[in-house]
Amino acid sequence: MDFKVEFSDLTFENKRREPEEYHQIALEIRRDIIKSLVLAKSGHSGGPLGISDLMTVLFFGGYMNYQPQNPSYEQRDRFVLSSGHMAPVLYSILARAGYFSPHELTSLRKFGTRLQGHPGLDVHLPGIETSSGSLGQGVSIAVGMAISDRVIDKNDRAVFTLSGDGELQEGICWESAMSAGSLGLDNLCWIVDNNDCQIDGRVKNVMSIYPIKDKFESFNFDVIEIDAHNYIELVEAFDKFEKNKKSKIGKPTCIIAKSIMGKGVSFMHDDYKWHGNPPNLEQAKKALEELI
Amino acid sequence: MKYQNLGSKPTRNGFGIALAEMGEKHNNLVVIGADVTGSVLTSFFKEKFPERFISVGVAEQNATTVAAGLALSGKIAVFSSYSAFSAFRNADMLRVSVAYNDVNVKIGGGHAGVTVGPDGATHQSLEEIAFVRALPNMTLVVPADYEETRKATIAVIEKPGPAFIRFGRPSVPMFTTPESVFEIGKANVLTDGSDVAIVACGHLVWEALLAADILESKHGIKARVINNHTIKPIDVKTITDASIQCGAIVTAEEHQVHGGLGGAVAEVVAKNYPCPIEFVGMRDEFGGSGEPDELMIKYGMTHKEIVMSVFKVLERKEKGFVGYRKVSDVPISDN
């Protein structure tokens, strides 16, 4: 098949943008995901595609304070990918932010790579704050970070964490939510990627975690439900978190991002079978044709 | 006997006192409580530094990962609960968020072993040495008495990286002094002798000293008692020397005979200089309610079993290394 996978050199600034700009960046992220996964020959396609719009707004919309040239910059806000299998989207985002060369995305999941199947702190990829992949631990680590900032050091840093919806079946998530709510961690933004898909099927069929909103509200979260593909709603949600944090509302923020697995690629659209599979060459080619 | 009981005290007190002491020195030391702070004595720290004490309730999994999050924010994070819950309930968190992340989290495993007493089997952790020592990046110490636990706690706090310190509930004889040397990874040879080596940790070190005294005064056997307080990294040299110079080893621990100190010693000996080894410890069973002393007798973890095991191992030593015997001559050990 005459198909060559190449990555552009594009990087993006972190600033407030118009919806169309977010859309263009998210397309680049989605293309990266498809390209890196087809080369890796294993990995998760559907989830990363589904959360690309939200990650684009978060990292390239001026909502997070970070310095790619100085990854351990002390005042930085932190992002914890609790659903570690979503690594392809984070790797693309970090590369496009300038943490490392986008060409390194060719090494995803390969022997000796810094782009481990699930993020590993031991390989020192700039921008990775913690190892994650054992579900439920990342949100709890984020709570620990938020405690450090808000309760111990009393600084202005924010902590963002992304969990899946199926991930909420893990008991530790609710231990974490209880502690975050109880300690009033208004510097914590917990994003639930609600695509209602997990490996075995629909989340509601495998084990329902609904109603998510009521659960988080009962744990003292300010809960915002949004369409994860609507840039206006995404911007409003992160604005709301900023406001909550600034006014020291005494509650963590939970953004329930209603997303669509495989968004942007027709044959992956809302299909849980694409949770843990990569595209083959032919599928990748077709997907890239759609992602323009 | 060369060593005297200088006064009985629980090892957990050494942990609690040291934490409060270290709180003065390190203003980035943060302690996480999971509701049993008065038992594992993180309460000393809590009273002194309430602003650096975080209570997360009875949620050991979250406590462990929150500790990792704090450590990733530049803190020295300490979490302590009963060893049954701070090594097992949170096992995956210890593995991924603490050990794999290689962060500055110190876990206190209190109320370890059968000596927690009347609480019974659910609360008597007897397997965590096996688990924790298998984790890469981990340091694992099992100090013998109050004073040594105090020093060991200070040492693991001063050493960057993940660590687990195991200690107990009851008052036990204190025989080390503030002047005794404690160095992570360096076992202390307490008595000279080259007939047999007794390698012990935790509460069983005192029993090993009692055993050595009986062996020498009643049977003329000179035992080298080694206080192997650090299970990981294990002191390869001291153990290998013991195998070469004594030719027979008895291990003693308040833990299952599988995978604990005995296993660690056997790995070193098998690899470097094999000799017969007998194992004193919990014999593949769960504990039960009772007073600590009654339980230690029932489950065979006193100086008496150490003495009997020395006889057994010396018999094997005299017959020659097991490898030279016919398979049919090899007794199948019940432990």
Interface residues (C-beta under 8 A of the other chain):
Chain A: G120 L121 D122 E129 T130 S131 S132 G133 S134 G136 Q137 S140 I141 A142 V143 G144 M145 A146 I147 S148 D149 V151 I152 D153 G171 I172 E175 S176 M178 S179 L183
Chain B: V30 E51 R52 I54 V56 G57 A59 Q61 N62 T65 V66 A67 A68 G69 L70 A71 L72 S73 G74 K75 A77 D92 M93 R95 V96 S97 Y100 N101 D102
